[in-house]
């Protein structure tokens, strides 16, 4: 699959025996990203068999402890494991200062480079881009400066129609890249074989939006329009909408409203308040507005084509 998401933690506030704060592992187009790093993240990575060496880019939504207190531990473990590759960390201004201070006072300097990308813009901006994936911020409304992140695949090359290609002895493997790029093929006779006879259309690029702690903010809808999978926090049910206004969080109904307005393919909700004993109520409330809803749970793995494809043990 081109887009796989593993939930490492999805509860709010303090960790509990079977409830871990926010962290997610995203695989998209052969890229591997860690999103938020609440306390216990590296333990969860071990549990769900996520290789530490795969992680080169970590995205931190905001500087509340339940979203980044696991970062310094993970950085230190990378050092113990003799990491050599640079580590890129994207987060609010201040993420560098707080991290460097901990490394300094504990005399735990890493032998690998840590490259900080500090964010301060209140407008959506591209913060990572390579030949396969683009990542842009989703400005949110919380008690401190907070961003969500939109991960989008770049358009892919066309697929080879091997059965058609085999009909022409002159087409060799060295010609395949040209065909994938959309070029026609010219036979030695001068005849032109149109590219659409030799190739198939590529898969539609996939996308994932992560909306961390935020009050109801419908102006993010144009940024995430038609997203395949949307994770949106739902800390409270609508019976405590008064607390959403005070703490700048969202209800399950509000998260579903964002998904509906954005025409999302799938909504995953999480960041549940510990005051609720039955998280099934969150799904029930969200489904009054948007039908395709999943509850985040630690260890669940989601793919773009099937939700969930499995629950990891």
Backbone torsions as a table, in degrees:
resi	resn	phi	psi	omega
1	UNK	NA	150.4	-177.7
2	UNK	-86.0	-23.9	179.7
3	UNK	-135.4	113.8	177.5
4	UNK	-127.1	135.4	-179.0
5	UNK	-123.7	126.8	174.9
6	UNK	-112.4	125.3	177.1
7	UNK	-83.6	118.6	177.0
8	UNK	-94.0	-33.2	177.3
9	UNK	-159.0	148.1	-173.7
10	UNK	-150.4	17.4	179.6
11	UNK	-107.6	161.9	-177.8
12	UNK	-95.1	166.8	173.4
13	UNK	58.9	-134.8	-169.7
14	UNK	-79.2	144.9	175.2
15	UNK	-65.8	150.5	175.2
16	UNK	-131.4	177.5	-173.7
17	UNK	-54.0	-41.3	-177.5
18	UNK	-125.7	27.5	179.6
19	UNK	-141.4	115.5	-175.4
20	UNK	-110.0	144.0	178.3
21	UNK	-70.1	175.7	-165.1
22	UNK	-61.7	129.5	168.2
23	UNK	-168.4	141.4	179.8
24	UNK	-140.7	149.5	176.6
25	UNK	-116.0	122.4	-176.5
26	UNK	-117.2	126.8	170.7
27	UNK	-107.7	119.2	178.8
28	UNK	-139.6	117.7	179.3
29	UNK	51.9	47.1	178.1
30	UNK	66.3	21.4	171.5
31	UNK	-109.8	148.3	-173.5
32	UNK	-126.0	115.5	-175.2
33	UNK	-124.5	144.1	171.2
34	UNK	-106.2	129.2	-178.2
35	UNK	-115.4	117.3	-172.9
36	UNK	60.1	160.0	-171.9
37	UNK	-152.2	65.0	178.0
38	UNK	-64.5	168.3	-179.4
39	UNK	-55.0	133.7	178.6
40	UNK	90.3	4.6	-176.8
41	UNK	-59.1	-45.4	-176.2
42	UNK	-67.5	-30.8	175.7
43	UNK	-64.9	-41.2	178.5
44	UNK	-67.5	-35.8	176.7
45	UNK	-62.4	-41.7	176.7
46	UNK	-62.7	-45.1	-176.9
47	UNK	-60.3	-40.4	-175.6
48	UNK	-101.8	19.1	169.3
49	UNK	57.9	48.2	174.9
50	UNK	-101.1	116.3	-175.9
51	UNK	-65.6	126.3	-179.7
52	UNK	-60.0	-35.7	-174.7
53	UNK	-69.0	-15.6	179.7
54	UNK	-74.2	-23.4	-172.2
55	UNK	-85.0	111.5	176.3
56	UNK	-116.6	-11.6	-177.0
57	UNK	-137.4	124.1	179.3
58	UNK	-121.0	130.5	-178.8
59	UNK	-113.1	119.6	-179.1
60	UNK	-108.8	123.0	-174.3
61	UNK	-73.4	-41.3	-179.7
62	UNK	-164.7	168.2	-171.7
63	UNK	-96.5	47.0	165.7
64	UNK	-97.8	142.2	-169.0
65	UNK	-55.1	-36.6	-176.8
66	UNK	-72.8	2.8	177.7
67	UNK	-120.5	-9.2	179.5
68	UNK	-149.2	2.8	-179.2
69	UNK	-66.8	-13.6	176.1
70	UNK	-87.0	-5.6	-173.1
71	UNK	-66.6	-47.1	-176.2
72	UNK	-64.0	-35.8	177.1
73	UNK	-64.8	-41.5	179.8
74	UNK	-67.0	-42.4	177.2
75	UNK	-58.9	-43.4	-179.9
76	UNK	-65.6	-40.6	178.5
77	UNK	-64.1	-40.2	175.2
78	UNK	-54.2	-41.3	179.0
79	UNK	-64.8	-43.5	179.0
80	UNK	-60.9	-32.3	-179.5
81	UNK	-85.2	11.4	176.4
82	UNK	60.7	39.6	176.6
83	UNK	-59.9	142.3	176.9
84	UNK	-119.0	-27.3	-177.5
85	UNK	-69.9	144.5	175.3
86	UNK	-61.8	150.2	176.5
87	UNK	-117.1	126.2	178.8
88	UNK	-100.7	127.7	179.4
89	UNK	-121.3	124.4	-179.8
90	UNK	-111.4	125.2	-178.7
91	UNK	-172.2	177.7	-178.1
92	UNK	-61.3	154.5	173.9
93	UNK	-54.1	129.5	-174.4
94	UNK	115.0	-19.5	-179.0
95	UNK	-64.5	-34.3	178.8
96	UNK	-69.4	-46.6	-177.2
97	UNK	-60.6	-46.8	-176.6
98	UNK	-68.2	-33.5	-179.8
99	UNK	-74.0	-48.0	-178.9
100	UNK	-62.1	-38.3	179.3
101	UNK	-60.4	-42.7	-179.8
102	UNK	-66.9	-40.5	178.1
103	UNK	-65.8	-38.6	-178.6
104	UNK	-66.3	-51.4	-174.5
105	UNK	-70.5	-25.2	178.1
106	UNK	-94.1	-0.1	-177.4
107	UNK	50.2	49.8	-176.3
108	UNK	-119.2	41.6	-178.4
109	UNK	-58.2	139.0	-179.5
110	UNK	-86.0	152.4	175.4
111	UNK	-87.5	-13.4	176.1
112	UNK	-98.8	157.8	-178.5
113	UNK	-79.1	138.1	170.8
114	UNK	-111.6	121.2	-177.4
115	UNK	-109.9	113.9	-177.6
116	UNK	-93.2	136.3	174.7
117	UNK	-118.9	92.1	-174.4
118	UNK	-84.0	136.5	-173.6
119	UNK	-111.2	141.3	177.7
120	UNK	-145.6	-9.9	-177.5
121	UNK	-69.6	142.0	175.7
122	UNK	-95.1	2.9	175.7
123	UNK	-107.4	151.4	177.5
124	UNK	-63.8	135.9	-179.1
125	UNK	-146.3	151.1	175.1
126	UNK	-76.7	126.1	-178.6
127	UNK	-115.9	-12.1	176.4
128	UNK	-150.2	139.2	176.5
129	UNK	-158.6	132.5	169.7
130	UNK	-137.0	-162.6	-174.9
131	UNK	-73.6	-9.3	-176.0
132	UNK	-118.5	-29.2	-171.0
133	UNK	-139.9	145.3	171.5
134	UNK	-121.3	138.7	175.7
135	UNK	-123.7	127.4	177.5
136	UNK	-129.4	156.2	-178.3
137	UNK	-80.8	154.0	172.7
138	UNK	-121.6	99.0	-177.7
139	UNK	-61.1	127.0	-177.1
140	UNK	-115.1	176.2	-176.6
141	UNK	-123.7	97.1	-179.3
142	UNK	-131.8	-174.0	-176.5
143	UNK	-74.0	-21.1	172.8
144	UNK	-127.1	168.3	179.6
145	UNK	-57.3	125.4	-172.2
146	UNK	-142.2	139.8	173.5
147	UNK	-125.9	146.0	160.7
148	UNK	-94.7	-179.2	-177.6
149	UNK	-140.2	135.4	176.8
150	UNK	-110.5	118.6	-179.6
151	UNK	-104.4	123.4	-175.2
152	UNK	-133.6	131.8	174.5
153	UNK	-69.0	145.8	169.8
154	UNK	-75.4	153.9	176.0
155	UNK	-54.6	139.2	-176.0
156	UNK	-94.4	164.9	174.9
157	UNK	-72.8	158.4	178.5
158	UNK	-67.0	157.2	178.4
159	UNK	-92.6	147.7	178.5
160	UNK	-79.6	134.4	174.3
161	UNK	-94.9	85.1	-169.6
162	UNK	-58.4	-40.1	-178.9
163	UNK	-61.6	-38.0	177.9
164	UNK	-71.9	-40.6	-178.7
165	UNK	-61.4	-37.4	-178.2
166	UNK	-63.5	-16.0	179.8
167	UNK	-75.8	-10.1	-177.7
168	UNK	-123.5	107.3	-177.6
169	UNK	-63.3	-24.5	-176.3
170	UNK	-73.7	-18.8	-179.3
171	UNK	-81.7	118.5	-178.9
172	UNK	-111.2	169.7	-178.1
173	UNK	-59.5	-30.3	-180.0
174	UNK	-68.0	-12.4	178.4
175	UNK	-91.2	-8.5	-170.9
176	UNK	-62.8	-41.4	-178.1
177	UNK	-62.6	-37.0	177.1
178	UNK	-64.7	-39.7	178.5
179	UNK	-65.5	-43.7	179.1
180	UNK	-61.4	-30.3	-179.2
181	UNK	-81.1	-4.8	175.2
182	UNK	102.3	8.1	-178.0
183	UNK	-82.6	145.1	173.8
184	UNK	-72.7	167.8	178.2
185	UNK	-117.9	130.9	-179.8
186	UNK	-103.0	120.2	178.0
187	UNK	-76.2	163.3	179.9
188	UNK	-63.0	-22.2	178.0
189	UNK	-76.3	-10.4	-176.6
190	UNK	97.8	-11.0	179.5
191	UNK	-68.1	137.6	178.8
192	UNK	-99.9	124.1	175.3
193	UNK	-96.8	112.9	-178.7
194	UNK	-58.0	141.9	-177.3
195	UNK	-57.6	-36.7	-175.8
196	UNK	-69.0	-9.8	174.9
197	UNK	-88.1	-13.9	-175.0
198	UNK	-114.1	-6.6	-177.0
199	UNK	-134.2	166.1	174.2
200	UNK	-117.5	154.8	-180.0
201	UNK	-65.9	143.3	179.9
202	UNK	-72.3	164.8	174.4
203	UNK	-64.2	148.1	177.0
204	UNK	-66.7	133.0	178.2
205	UNK	-55.9	141.8	-176.3
206	UNK	-104.8	160.5	-176.6
207	UNK	-146.7	152.8	178.5
208	UNK	-139.5	130.6	178.0
209	UNK	-114.5	130.0	177.5
210	UNK	-111.5	112.8	178.5
211	UNK	-111.8	101.7	-178.5
212	UNK	-73.9	-159.2	-175.4
213	UNK	-54.5	126.2	-178.1
214	UNK	-166.8	149.7	168.0
215	UNK	-77.1	170.9	179.0
216	UNK	-59.1	121.4	-172.4
217	UNK	-139.5	80.4	-175.8
218	UNK	-65.8	-14.1	179.4
219	UNK	-73.4	-2.7	173.4
220	UNK	-83.0	-10.8	-174.8
221	UNK	-55.7	-45.7	179.6
222	UNK	-60.6	-29.2	-179.5
223	UNK	-70.0	-37.1	-174.0
224	UNK	-107.2	14.9	-176.6
225	UNK	-53.4	131.3	177.3
226	UNK	65.0	22.8	177.9
227	UNK	-63.7	143.7	-178.7
228	UNK	-70.5	-47.8	-179.4
229	UNK	-131.5	128.2	177.2
230	UNK	-117.9	121.9	166.9
231	UNK	-98.0	125.5	179.5
232	UNK	-135.6	131.2	179.0
233	UNK	-59.5	148.3	174.8
234	UNK	-145.8	79.8	-173.4
235	UNK	-72.1	-34.7	-175.3
236	UNK	-127.2	162.6	167.1
237	UNK	-90.8	168.3	-173.6
238	UNK	-67.1	-13.1	176.4
239	UNK	-67.4	-18.4	177.7
240	UNK	-122.0	39.9	177.6
241	UNK	-61.6	-23.9	176.9
242	UNK	-63.1	-34.8	177.9
243	UNK	-71.9	-29.8	176.1
244	UNK	-61.2	-43.2	-179.5
245	UNK	-65.5	-36.9	-178.0
246	UNK	-74.8	-42.5	-173.9
247	UNK	-100.7	-5.0	-178.3
248	UNK	60.0	59.4	172.0
249	UNK	-124.6	-178.3	-178.9
250	UNK	-121.7	157.0	171.8
251	UNK	-90.6	166.6	176.1
252	UNK	-62.3	-38.1	179.2
253	UNK	-64.3	-40.9	179.3
254	UNK	-67.5	-40.1	176.6
255	UNK	-60.7	-41.4	179.1
256	UNK	-66.2	-35.3	177.7
257	UNK	-63.3	-40.9	176.5
258	UNK	-62.1	-44.9	179.1
259	UNK	-60.6	-41.8	-179.3
260	UNK	-65.9	-46.0	-179.6
261	UNK	-65.5	-32.5	-178.3
262	UNK	-84.3	-6.0	-176.5
263	UNK	57.2	43.1	179.7
264	UNK	-68.2	150.4	177.5
265	UNK	-76.8	-34.7	-176.9
266	UNK	-150.3	139.5	174.7
267	UNK	-113.3	127.9	171.3
268	UNK	-114.3	127.7	179.6
269	UNK	-113.1	151.3	-179.5
270	UNK	-165.3	-163.2	-177.2
271	UNK	67.4	41.7	-176.0
272	UNK	-68.0	138.5	172.8
273	UNK	-69.0	144.0	-178.8
274	UNK	-70.9	-8.3	179.2
275	UNK	-69.0	-18.6	-178.3
276	UNK	-99.3	126.4	-178.1
277	UNK	-88.5	-24.2	-177.2
278	UNK	-120.8	100.2	-177.2
279	UNK	-71.3	-10.4	176.5
280	UNK	-59.6	-24.3	179.2
281	UNK	-65.4	-29.3	178.6
282	UNK	-66.3	-43.4	179.0
283	UNK	-64.6	-43.1	-179.0
284	UNK	-60.4	-44.4	-179.7
285	UNK	-67.2	-44.1	-178.0
286	UNK	-62.9	-35.2	-176.6
287	UNK	-72.3	-8.1	172.9
288	UNK	-73.2	-15.1	-178.1
289	UNK	-116.7	-37.9	-174.0
290	UNK	-138.6	129.6	-168.0
291	UNK	-81.3	-30.8	-170.7
292	UNK	-96.9	80.4	-171.2
293	UNK	-119.9	137.2	172.7
294	UNK	-123.3	148.1	173.7
295	UNK	-93.7	125.1	174.8
296	UNK	-66.9	137.4	174.4
297	UNK	-144.9	140.0	-179.0
298	UNK	-56.5	128.5	179.8
299	UNK	97.0	-13.1	177.9
300	UNK	-73.8	141.3	178.8
301	UNK	-122.6	129.0	-177.6
302	UNK	-116.7	146.0	173.1
303	UNK	-124.0	167.0	-176.7
304	UNK	-67.6	-25.3	-173.9
305	UNK	-101.1	-16.8	-177.2
306	UNK	-153.0	130.3	-172.4
307	UNK	-125.2	116.9	-18.2
308	UNK	-84.8	156.1	176.7
309	UNK	-78.7	-23.8	176.3
310	UNK	-169.6	160.6	171.2
311	UNK	-110.8	117.4	-177.5
312	UNK	-74.4	146.3	178.7
313	UNK	-104.8	NA	NA
